[in-house]
Amino acid sequence: MSSMSSMSRIHKGLLSLVVLALLAFTLKAVVFSGASFTASSVDPATVFTAGILSHTNDQDGVVMIAASGLVPGASSTGSLGLTDGGNVPGRFTLSASGLTDTPGAPRLSDALTLTVEDVTGTATTLYQGSVAAFSAVDLGTISPGDARSYSFTLAYPEGTADAALQGAAMTLGLRITGVSL
């Protein structure tokens, strides 16, 4: 019997080893199977460039409206062509960059009216009011290579005649600013 019990012990030992091996294999498959796959690549020549916003003003450095000797009921006109010369669209603004009245009171700029129109295609009034109240007007968006035309009218309305304004003078500087879109 001792040989039987020794066989049985060997058999039990072998069976225990097989069970432990199966258990170890199962645990390895469950615990250590963190199959994660990764891939990467490098693009060696990524280049970024900034766009260019520039504009040409066909009246740059030139007086747009010269209105000498203006009397009540009279007006004077001027024009401006603006082209986006860059490679990005721009939103443009026309703003007052300095208003001087001589004498300072009464002010001629309070009596005169300014009308700014976009005359590219169908005319659209962008501003109409006293010169003194003008601060800025949106000229709209211009795409690269496109041009817009604007008309300016300076008028001395008849109802604003004031003897104290005889010989008065006014200077208004205008600035065009563009912001890329």
Backbone hydrogen bonds, N-H to C=O, Kabsch-Sander energy under -0.5 kcal/mol:
donor,donor_aa,acceptor,acceptor_aa,energy
5,S,1,M,-2.9
6,S,2,S,-1.6
7,M,3,S,-1.7
8,S,4,M,-2.7
9,R,5,S,-2.0
10,I,6,S,-1.9
11,H,7,M,-3.1
12,K,8,S,-2.9
13,G,9,R,-2.5
14,L,10,I,-3.0
15,L,11,H,-2.6
16,S,12,K,-2.5
17,L,13,G,-2.4
18,V,14,L,-2.5
19,V,15,L,-2.5
20,L,16,S,-2.7
21,A,17,L,-2.4
22,L,18,V,-2.6
23,L,19,V,-2.5
24,A,20,L,-2.6
25,F,21,A,-2.4
26,T,22,L,-2.3
27,L,23,L,-2.7
28,K,24,A,-2.3
29,A,25,F,-2.0
30,V,26,T,-2.2
31,V,27,L,-3.4
32,F,27,L,-0.6
32,F,28,K,-1.5
34,G,32,F,-1.3
35,A,33,S,-0.9
36,S,34,G,-0.8
46,T,43,D,-0.7
47,V,45,A,-0.6
54,S,52,I,-0.6
56,T,83,T,-2.3
58,D,56,T,-0.5
58,D,81,G,-2.4
60,D,57,N,-2.0
62,V,59,Q,-2.7
67,A,65,I,-0.7
70,L,67,A,-0.6
73,G,156,Y,-4.3
74,A,71,V,-2.2
76,S,154,L,-2.4
78,G,152,F,-2.3
80,L,150,Y,-2.2
82,L,148,R,-2.8
83,T,56,T,-2.3
84,D,146,D,-2.3
85,G,54,S,-1.8
85,G,83,T,-0.9
86,G,54,S,-1.0
87,N,52,I,-2.2
88,V,52,I,-1.1
90,G,142,I,-2.4
91,R,179,V,-2.7
92,F,90,G,-0.6
92,F,140,G,-2.7
93,T,177,T,-2.6
94,L,137,V,-2.7
95,S,93,T,-0.5
95,S,175,R,-2.7
96,A,135,S,-2.7
97,S,173,G,-3.0
98,G,173,G,-0.6
100,T,171,T,-2.6
102,T,169,A,-2.8
110,D,107,R,-1.0
111,A,107,R,-0.7
111,A,108,L,-0.8
112,L,108,L,-2.1
113,T,155,A,-2.7
114,L,129,G,-3.4
115,T,153,T,-2.2
116,V,127,Y,-2.6
117,E,151,S,-2.6
118,D,124,T,-2.9
119,V,117,E,-0.8
119,V,149,S,-2.3
120,T,149,S,-0.6
121,G,119,V,-0.9
124,T,118,D,-2.1
126,L,116,V,-3.2
127,Y,116,V,-1.7
129,G,114,L,-1.8
131,V,109,S,-0.8
131,V,112,L,-2.1
132,A,109,S,-2.1
134,F,130,S,-0.7
134,F,131,V,-0.9
137,V,94,L,-2.6
139,L,92,F,-2.6
139,L,137,V,-0.5
140,G,92,F,-0.8
142,I,90,G,-2.8
145,G,84,D,-3.3
146,D,143,S,-2.3
148,R,82,L,-2.6
150,Y,80,L,-2.9
151,S,117,E,-2.5
152,F,78,G,-2.9
153,T,115,T,-2.2
154,L,76,S,-3.1
155,A,113,T,-2.4
155,A,153,T,-0.6
156,Y,74,A,-2.7
160,T,157,P,-1.5
161,A,158,E,-1.3
165,L,162,D,-2.3
166,Q,163,A,-1.5
168,A,165,L,-2.3
169,A,102,T,-3.1
171,T,100,T,-2.4
173,G,98,G,-2.9
175,R,95,S,-2.9
177,T,93,T,-2.6
177,T,175,R,-0.5
179,V,91,R,-1.9
181,L,89,P,-2.3
